[in-house]
Amino acid sequence: MIRLGVLGSTRGTDLVPILDAIQKGELNASVEIIISNNKGSLILEKAKKYNIDHFFIDHRSRAREDFDKEISDRLKEKEVDLVLLIGFMRVLSKGFVSDWEGEIINVHPSLLPRHAGGMNENVHQQVLDAKDKETGCTIHLVTAKVDAGPILVQKRCAVEAEDTVSSLKNKVQKLEGEAFIEAIRGWEKNE
């Protein structure tokens, strides 16, 4: 069984399909801990709802390395095998990435390498501005260079003439949970 740790700053939409797959026995994993740098994030509410250990760790007025060390210590306490970044709106320090090398995956709301480095709705706007015919999501290993790690899974959808930032975000988010599940299953096979 893969022991998962989740870092998130936002709603945690992608967490629900992962937890549902675990509860249905479709995924041989457990979510051991959820950590957020946003006290009011909905991902912490989801952690409470699903009775998962969760922590708010404030990043303000701290060195990035100190913040990341506290996160790393919590993950190690829970003996986490794989760290999922689900809407985590912070760039991790080189030290953190080095400590967890090969054990951190992120979801990016585009087909990398297209629109790398952007976050959230900005990426969907970039897709529209570029007049891309398709978009989707990418699950990739996290490296010291943002959005540049090896791609593990990509899911695609068409960009329609009537699409907006909001409609693209909804389409892509539906794919993200599936992509995470596929990546975690792939992780199982490689363990």
N, C-alpha and C positions, 0 to 999 in steps of 0.2 A: 504494500500500500504506500502511495506517495503522500507524504505529509506536506501540505501546502501552507504557505504564508502569503497574505495578500496585503499590498500597500495601495491605498486609494485616497483620493482627495474629494471625490464628487459623489455621484448617486450610486455607483456600484451596480449599474444595470447588468453588466456581464457576469456578476457574481451569481445571480439567481439561476441561470441555466446550468452553471457548474454545480451548484448545490443540489438542484433537482436531479441531475444526472447521477450524483453521488447517492442521493436518497433512493433512487430507483435501481441502484446496483449496476448502472451502466458505466460507471467510472470508479476504478479502484483507487480512491484517494480520500483524504479528509482535509478539511480546512481547519487548521490548528489555531490560527491567529489572524486578526485583521487589524491593521495599524493605519491611522489617518493623521495627517497634519492639519486637518480641518475639523474643529470641534463640532460643527453643525452639519457635517457631511451625512448624507443618507446612507452611505456604506456602513457607518457605525450603527445606524438604526437597523439595518439589515442584519448586522452581526448580533445585535440584541435579540431580534426576532428569531433568528436561527440558533440562539444560545451558543454563540462562538466567542471565545475570549477576544477582547478588543481593547485597543488603547488609542488615546489621543496623545500625540507627541508634538508639542509646539515647536515649530522651527524658527519662529521669530526671535530676534535678539540672541542668536546662537551661531556659532561657526558651523558650517555645513558638515564638517567632519564629526563634530560632537553629536549633532542631530542624527547623522547616519550611524554612528557607533551605537547610540541608544537603540535605534531600530534593529541593528544587527544583533545586539545582545538579546533582545526580546525574541527574535527569530531563532537564535541558537538555543535559548532556553526551551523552546518548543520543538527542538530537533527537526526543523523544517528542511525538507529536501529540495523544494522548488519554490521560488518567490514569483508571484504573479503581480504585475503592475496593472491595476485596473483603474484607469483615470487618475493616476498619481501625477500630480502637477508640479513635480520637483525633479530636477536633474540630480541624479545620485553622484556622490563623490567618486573619484577614481579609486580611492581606498575601498569603498563599499563594493564597487563593481569588481575589483580585484579579489576581495575576500569571497565573493559569491560567484566568481567566474564560472560560466556555463550553467548556472543554477537560477538565473533570473530571466523571465520572459515578459515582454511588453506587447500590448496591442496598439497598433497605430491605425488611425482611421483613413488610410489610403493604401493604394498598391505601391508600397515602397519599391524602388527608391523614389518614386514620384512624391512630391510634397513632403519630403522628410523635414523634420525640425519643427513643424507646426503643431499646434494643439487644438483639439476640440473643433469648434465651429469654424475657426480660421482655415483649417484644412479643407473642409467642405466648400468654403468660399473659393479657395484656390482651385479646387477641382472644377467648379462652375466657371471661374474666370479663364481657366485654361481650355475650356470647352472639351474636356475629356469625355469620351464616349462611354467609358466604364470607370468604376471606382470599386471600392471594397475595403477590406481590412487586411492587415498583415500582423501575424504573430512572429516576433523575432527575438533572438537572444540579445540581451542587453550587453553592450560593450561600452568602453569609455567614450566612444564617439556616438552622439545621439542619433538614434534611428538608423544605425549603420551595421548592426550585428547581423549574423546569418539568419536568413528567412527560414522559418519552420513551416508556416501555413499561410496561404492567401485564399481569401474568399472574395468572389467578384459579383458585382451587380451592374446593370446598365444605368447610365445617366440619361434620363428622359428630358425632353425639351421643357417640360413643365416643372422639373425638379427645382426645389429651393434648398437653402442651407438646412432648413428644418426637415424636409422630406428626405434629403440625402442622409442626414444624421440618423433618422429612424431606420432607413434601409440598412445602413452600414452596421448600426448597433445590433440589429437582428442577426447579422452574420458573425459578429464578434464572439458571442457566447459559443456558437458552433465551432468557431476557429479555436477558441481556448480549449474546448473539450477535445478536439482532434489533436492539438498540440500536447495536451496532458496524456492522452492515450499513446501518442508516439513516444513520450518520455518513459512511460511504463515499459514499452518494448525495449527501450535502450538501457534500462536500468540493469 
